[in-house]
Amino acid sequence: MAEHQKRIDGLIAEHAEGWTLDRMPAVDRNILRIAVLEMVWRDDIPDRVAIDEAVELAKSVSTDRSPAFVNGLLASLLDVKPSAVD
């Protein structure tokens, strides 16, 4: 993940409407980082599985609004995924 950190954070920032990385709860930011890594650089993990797991994790460890935020951000990334890959 370290070699993709800047690109991952950039993708999150591009799709986080009205939020900056610094303003996001740390747990949400890290859930998103893992999911983006899986979606963009891990061909062995289906995109929908990465999204579903991220949403479920947000439900169990973050705020009540986090699952919808995580789902929405990752869904918007999924729409542009082919152009997201370096």
VENWO-V668445 format. One record per residue. N is the residue number from 1. D_LAST is the distance of its C-alpha to the last C-alpha in whole Angstrom. Layout:
((N D_LAST) (N D_LAST))
This chain:
((1 14) (2 15) (3 12) (4 10) (5 13) (6 12) (7 8) (8 11) (9 14) (10 12) (11 11) (12 15) (13 16) (14 15) (15 17) (16 20) (17 22) (18 25) (19 24) (20 22) (21 21) (22 24) (23 26) (24 25) (25 27) (26 25) (27 26) (28 24) (29 21) (30 21) (31 21) (32 18) (33 16) (34 17) (35 17) (36 13) (37 12) (38 14) (39 13) (40 9) (41 10) (42 13) (43 14) (44 18) (45 18) (46 19) (47 17) (48 21) (49 22) (50 19) (51 20) (52 24) (53 24) (54 23) (55 25) (56 28) (57 27) (58 27) (59 31) (60 32) (61 31) (62 30) (63 32) (64 33) (65 31) (66 28) (67 27) (68 27) (69 25) (70 22) (71 23) (72 22) (73 19) (74 18) (75 19) (76 18) (77 14) (78 15) (79 16) (80 13) (81 10) (82 9) (83 8) (84 6) (85 4) (86 0))
